[in-house]
Amino acid sequence: MVIALRINGQEEQLEKCTIEGLVAVKGLVAASLVVEHNGRIVKQTDWHTVLLRHGDVLELLNFVGGG
């Protein structure tokens, strides 16, 4: 089933999955990633339990170290 959601301000369509599945599909590095789901930060240990639904809003924040 394809769902429509907003990721970092952009409308996207993808197969229904969990946050963990989305991170894998996008090829993101989980170690430096923070995910906000509908205004709530989700712990990485819970990513596999959060099923994404039509209309969800996600912010994917990637922290980068530097000087």
N, CA, C and O atoms as CSV, one atom per row, in Angstrom:
chain,resi,resn,atom,element,x,y,z
A,1,MET,N,N,0.845,-1.183,0.000
A,1,MET,CA,C,0.000,0.000,0.000
A,1,MET,C,C,0.890,1.246,0.000
A,1,MET,O,O,1.802,1.357,0.819
A,2,VAL,N,N,0.635,2.154,-0.889
A,2,VAL,CA,C,1.394,3.397,-0.993
A,2,VAL,C,C,0.725,4.465,-0.125
A,2,VAL,O,O,-0.493,4.637,-0.144
A,3,ILE,N,N,1.564,5.176,0.638
A,3,ILE,CA,C,1.065,6.258,1.476
A,3,ILE,C,C,1.749,7.566,1.074
A,3,ILE,O,O,2.848,7.563,0.519
A,4,ALA,N,N,1.081,8.674,1.364
A,4,ALA,CA,C,1.652,10.004,1.111
A,4,ALA,C,C,1.950,10.640,2.461
A,4,ALA,O,O,1.107,10.639,3.358
A,5,LEU,N,N,3.152,11.181,2.595
A,5,LEU,CA,C,3.520,11.858,3.825
A,5,LEU,C,C,4.486,12.978,3.506
A,5,LEU,O,O,4.955,13.109,2.375
A,6,ARG,N,N,4.780,13.787,4.516
A,6,ARG,CA,C,5.683,14.923,4.333
A,6,ARG,C,C,6.980,14.622,5.086
A,6,ARG,O,O,6.970,14.365,6.290
A,7,ILE,N,N,8.096,14.660,4.352
A,7,ILE,CA,C,9.406,14.417,4.943
A,7,ILE,C,C,10.260,15.653,4.715
A,7,ILE,O,O,10.532,16.029,3.575
A,8,ASN,N,N,10.678,16.279,5.801
A,8,ASN,CA,C,11.483,17.520,5.742
A,8,ASN,C,C,10.839,18.549,4.818
A,8,ASN,O,O,11.519,19.199,4.023
A,9,GLY,N,N,9.528,18.687,4.931
A,9,GLY,CA,C,8.802,19.702,4.181
A,9,GLY,C,C,8.418,19.323,2.767
A,9,GLY,O,O,7.763,20.107,2.081
A,10,GLN,N,N,8.808,18.140,2.312
A,10,GLN,CA,C,8.515,17.708,0.946
A,10,GLN,C,C,7.509,16.550,0.952
A,10,GLN,O,O,7.641,15.601,1.725
A,11,GLU,N,N,6.519,16.647,0.090
A,11,GLU,CA,C,5.560,15.549,-0.059
A,11,GLU,C,C,6.252,14.373,-0.726
A,11,GLU,O,O,6.932,14.532,-1.739
A,12,GLU,N,N,6.073,13.188,-0.145
A,12,GLU,CA,C,6.649,11.976,-0.722
A,12,GLU,C,C,5.621,10.864,-0.657
A,12,GLU,O,O,4.727,10.865,0.189
A,13,GLN,N,N,5.767,9.917,-1.568
A,13,GLN,CA,C,4.943,8.716,-1.556
A,13,GLN,C,C,5.864,7.522,-1.442
A,13,GLN,O,O,6.900,7.454,-2.104
A,14,LEU,N,N,5.478,6.578,-0.595
A,14,LEU,CA,C,6.279,5.374,-0.433
A,14,LEU,C,C,5.399,4.248,0.062
A,14,LEU,O,O,4.263,4.458,0.486
A,15,GLU,N,N,5.945,3.054,0.000
A,15,GLU,CA,C,5.232,1.892,0.513
A,15,GLU,C,C,5.102,2.029,2.027
A,15,GLU,O,O,6.008,2.525,2.696
A,16,LYS,N,N,3.977,1.589,2.552
A,16,LYS,CA,C,3.765,1.631,3.990
A,16,LYS,C,C,4.880,0.850,4.687
A,16,LYS,O,O,5.178,-0.287,4.319
A,17,CYS,N,N,5.495,1.476,5.702
A,17,CYS,CA,C,6.613,0.852,6.411
A,17,CYS,C,C,6.761,1.502,7.772
A,17,CYS,O,O,5.988,2.390,8.134
A,18,THR,N,N,7.755,1.058,8.525
A,18,THR,CA,C,8.099,1.669,9.803
A,18,THR,C,C,9.154,2.751,9.577
A,18,THR,O,O,9.679,2.903,8.474
A,19,ILE,N,N,9.454,3.496,10.637
A,19,ILE,CA,C,10.544,4.470,10.543
A,19,ILE,C,C,11.841,3.745,10.212
A,19,ILE,O,O,12.627,4.220,9.392
A,20,GLU,N,N,12.070,2.604,10.839
A,20,GLU,CA,C,13.271,1.820,10.571
A,20,GLU,C,C,13.357,1.450,9.086
A,20,GLU,O,O,14.431,1.528,8.488
A,21,GLY,N,N,12.246,1.054,8.501
A,21,GLY,CA,C,12.215,0.718,7.081
A,21,GLY,C,C,12.490,1.917,6.199
A,21,GLY,O,O,13.188,1.803,5.192
A,22,LEU,N,N,11.949,3.066,6.568
A,22,LEU,CA,C,12.189,4.294,5.804
A,22,LEU,C,C,13.669,4.660,5.816
A,22,LEU,O,O,14.236,5.009,4.781
A,23,VAL,N,N,14.288,4.580,6.981
A,23,VAL,CA,C,15.713,4.896,7.099
A,23,VAL,C,C,16.533,3.968,6.204
A,23,VAL,O,O,17.473,4.407,5.541
A,24,ALA,N,N,16.177,2.700,6.188
A,24,ALA,CA,C,16.892,1.727,5.353
A,24,ALA,C,C,16.685,2.013,3.871
A,24,ALA,O,O,17.644,1.994,3.099
A,25,VAL,N,N,15.450,2.277,3.469
A,25,VAL,CA,C,15.137,2.539,2.052
A,25,VAL,C,C,15.877,3.773,1.550
A,25,VAL,O,O,16.354,3.797,0.416
A,26,LYS,N,N,15.970,4.792,2.393
A,26,LYS,CA,C,16.650,6.023,1.993
A,26,LYS,C,C,18.172,5.921,2.128
A,26,LYS,O,O,18.888,6.829,1.706
A,27,GLY,N,N,18.672,4.829,2.712
A,27,GLY,CA,C,20.108,4.647,2.851
A,27,GLY,C,C,20.750,5.615,3.827
A,27,GLY,O,O,21.905,6.004,3.651
A,28,LEU,N,N,20.008,6.005,4.855
A,28,LEU,CA,C,20.518,6.960,5.833
A,28,LEU,C,C,21.319,6.253,6.917
A,28,LEU,O,O,21.100,5.075,7.199
A,29,VAL,N,N,22.250,6.988,7.524
A,29,VAL,CA,C,23.071,6.448,8.604
A,29,VAL,C,C,22.349,6.698,9.922
A,29,VAL,O,O,22.241,7.838,10.373
A,30,ALA,N,N,21.861,5.638,10.528
A,30,ALA,CA,C,21.047,5.744,11.737
A,30,ALA,C,C,21.814,6.332,12.920
A,30,ALA,O,O,21.224,7.008,13.763
A,31,ALA,N,N,23.100,6.087,12.990
A,31,ALA,CA,C,23.902,6.515,14.143
A,31,ALA,C,C,23.862,8.027,14.368
A,31,ALA,O,O,23.947,8.478,15.510
A,32,SER,N,N,23.735,8.806,13.312
A,32,SER,CA,C,23.744,10.267,13.451
A,32,SER,C,C,22.392,10.895,13.123
A,32,SER,O,O,22.314,12.088,12.833
A,33,LEU,N,N,21.329,10.095,13.170
A,33,LEU,CA,C,20.014,10.558,12.733
A,33,LEU,C,C,19.044,10.679,13.898
A,33,LEU,O,O,18.979,9.807,14.765
A,34,VAL,N,N,18.292,11.775,13.905
A,34,VAL,CA,C,17.188,11.966,14.841
A,34,VAL,C,C,15.929,12.083,14.001
A,34,VAL,O,O,15.911,12.779,12.986
A,35,VAL,N,N,14.866,11.392,14.432
A,35,VAL,CA,C,13.609,11.414,13.678
A,35,VAL,C,C,12.504,12.004,14.547
A,35,VAL,O,O,12.255,11.557,15.666
A,36,GLU,N,N,11.851,13.024,13.993
A,36,GLU,CA,C,10.673,13.596,14.624
A,36,GLU,C,C,9.464,13.127,13.819
A,36,GLU,O,O,9.405,13.333,12.607
A,37,HIS,N,N,8.510,12.503,14.484
A,37,HIS,CA,C,7.310,11.945,13.843
A,37,HIS,C,C,6.087,12.654,14.405
A,37,HIS,O,O,5.758,12.503,15.581
A,38,ASN,N,N,5.418,13.423,13.565
A,38,ASN,CA,C,4.232,14.180,13.982
A,38,ASN,C,C,4.492,15.010,15.236
A,38,ASN,O,O,3.680,15.035,16.161
A,39,GLY,N,N,5.651,15.696,15.251
A,39,GLY,CA,C,5.976,16.604,16.342
A,39,GLY,C,C,6.601,15.961,17.564
A,39,GLY,O,O,6.839,16.643,18.560
A,40,ARG,N,N,6.875,14.664,17.513
A,40,ARG,CA,C,7.448,13.954,18.666
A,40,ARG,C,C,8.719,13.237,18.243
A,40,ARG,O,O,8.723,12.506,17.252
A,41,ILE,N,N,9.797,13.442,18.989
A,41,ILE,CA,C,11.048,12.740,18.687
A,41,ILE,C,C,10.892,11.279,19.086
A,41,ILE,O,O,10.416,10.965,20.177
A,42,VAL,N,N,11.301,10.393,18.184
A,42,VAL,CA,C,11.184,8.951,18.409
A,42,VAL,C,C,12.575,8.377,18.660
A,42,VAL,O,O,13.492,8.583,17.865
A,43,LYS,N,N,12.727,7.655,19.772
A,43,LYS,CA,C,14.000,7.010,20.078
A,43,LYS,C,C,14.317,5.969,19.015
A,43,LYS,O,O,13.418,5.307,18.497
A,44,GLN,N,N,15.596,5.826,18.693
A,44,GLN,CA,C,15.995,4.836,17.689
A,44,GLN,C,C,15.561,3.435,18.072
A,44,GLN,O,O,15.262,2.622,17.198
A,45,THR,N,N,15.522,3.138,19.353
A,45,THR,CA,C,15.110,1.800,19.798
A,45,THR,C,C,13.637,1.525,19.512
A,45,THR,O,O,13.196,0.377,19.571
A,46,ASP,N,N,12.866,2.583,19.200
A,46,ASP,CA,C,11.435,2.424,18.907
A,46,ASP,C,C,11.105,2.528,17.424
A,46,ASP,O,O,9.949,2.357,17.036
A,47,TRP,N,N,12.105,2.807,16.589
A,47,TRP,CA,C,11.845,2.991,15.160
A,47,TRP,C,C,11.131,1.803,14.539
A,47,TRP,O,O,10.286,1.988,13.663
A,48,HIS,N,N,11.446,0.603,14.966
A,48,HIS,CA,C,10.842,-0.596,14.363
A,48,HIS,C,C,9.369,-0.760,14.751
A,48,HIS,O,O,8.663,-1.569,14.149
A,49,THR,N,N,8.899,-0.004,15.746
A,49,THR,CA,C,7.518,-0.142,16.208
A,49,THR,C,C,6.584,0.926,15.652
A,49,THR,O,O,5.364,0.792,15.757
A,50,VAL,N,N,7.139,1.985,15.061
A,50,VAL,CA,C,6.309,3.107,14.587
A,50,VAL,C,C,5.977,2.911,13.114
A,50,VAL,O,O,6.827,3.095,12.243
A,51,LEU,N,N,4.737,2.537,12.850
A,51,LEU,CA,C,4.266,2.330,11.486
A,51,LEU,C,C,3.839,3.668,10.893
A,51,LEU,O,O,3.007,4.371,11.466
A,52,LEU,N,N,4.408,4.012,9.756
A,52,LEU,CA,C,4.073,5.276,9.101
A,52,LEU,C,C,2.721,5.156,8.418
A,52,LEU,O,O,2.381,4.120,7.846
A,53,ARG,N,N,1.954,6.246,8.492
A,53,ARG,CA,C,0.601,6.260,7.936
A,53,ARG,C,C,0.425,7.462,7.005
A,53,ARG,O,O,1.178,8.434,7.062
A,54,HIS,N,N,-0.569,7.366,6.169
A,54,HIS,CA,C,-0.909,8.443,5.241
A,54,HIS,C,C,-1.089,9.748,6.027
A,54,HIS,O,O,-1.820,9.792,7.016
A,55,GLY,N,N,-0.413,10.805,5.572
A,55,GLY,CA,C,-0.550,12.117,6.186
A,55,GLY,C,C,0.436,12.426,7.298
A,55,GLY,O,O,0.436,13.538,7.826
A,56,ASP,N,N,1.284,11.460,7.669
A,56,ASP,CA,C,2.276,11.709,8.715
A,56,ASP,C,C,3.251,12.795,8.271
A,56,ASP,O,O,3.455,13.029,7.079
A,57,VAL,N,N,3.845,13.450,9.267
A,57,VAL,CA,C,4.854,14.477,9.027
A,57,VAL,C,C,6.128,14.058,9.743
A,57,VAL,O,O,6.126,13.819,10.951
A,58,LEU,N,N,7.218,13.970,8.984
A,58,LEU,CA,C,8.511,13.557,9.534
A,58,LEU,C,C,9.549,14.633,9.302
A,58,LEU,O,O,9.565,15.300,8.267
A,59,GLU,N,N,10.414,14.787,10.284
A,59,GLU,CA,C,11.620,15.600,10.120
A,59,GLU,C,C,12.780,14.659,10.398
A,59,GLU,O,O,12.846,14.044,11.462
A,60,LEU,N,N,13.681,14.546,9.457
A,60,LEU,CA,C,14.870,13.700,9.590
A,60,LEU,C,C,16.071,14.634,9.752
A,60,LEU,O,O,16.448,15.358,8.830
A,61,LEU,N,N,16.654,14.598,10.938
A,61,LEU,CA,C,17.755,15.501,11.254
A,61,LEU,C,C,19.035,14.714,11.380
A,61,LEU,O,O,19.133,13.790,12.187
A,62,ASN,N,N,20.019,15.083,10.577
A,62,ASN,CA,C,21.295,14.388,10.551
A,62,ASN,C,C,22.347,15.288,11.188
A,62,ASN,O,O,22.633,16.373,10.681
A,63,PHE,N,N,22.919,14.839,12.293
A,63,PHE,CA,C,23.922,15.640,12.986
A,63,PHE,C,C,25.298,15.355,12.425
A,63,PHE,O,O,25.683,14.203,12.230
A,64,VAL,N,N,26.039,16.437,12.166
A,64,VAL,CA,C,27.372,16.326,11.599
A,64,VAL,C,C,28.320,17.096,12.520
A,64,VAL,O,O,28.069,18.247,12.876
A,65,GLY,N,N,29.398,16.442,12.891
A,65,GLY,CA,C,30.402,17.107,13.731
A,65,GLY,C,C,31.318,17.972,12.879
A,65,GLY,O,O,31.465,17.755,11.676
A,66,GLY,N,N,31.913,18.928,13.509
A,66,GLY,CA,C,32.834,19.783,12.768
A,66,GLY,C,C,33.408,20.835,13.682
A,66,GLY,O,O,33.111,20.873,14.876
A,67,GLY,N,N,34.216,21.671,13.124
A,67,GLY,CA,C,34.877,22.682,13.934
A,67,GLY,C,C,34.616,24.053,13.508
A,67,GLY,O,O,35.122,24.996,14.117
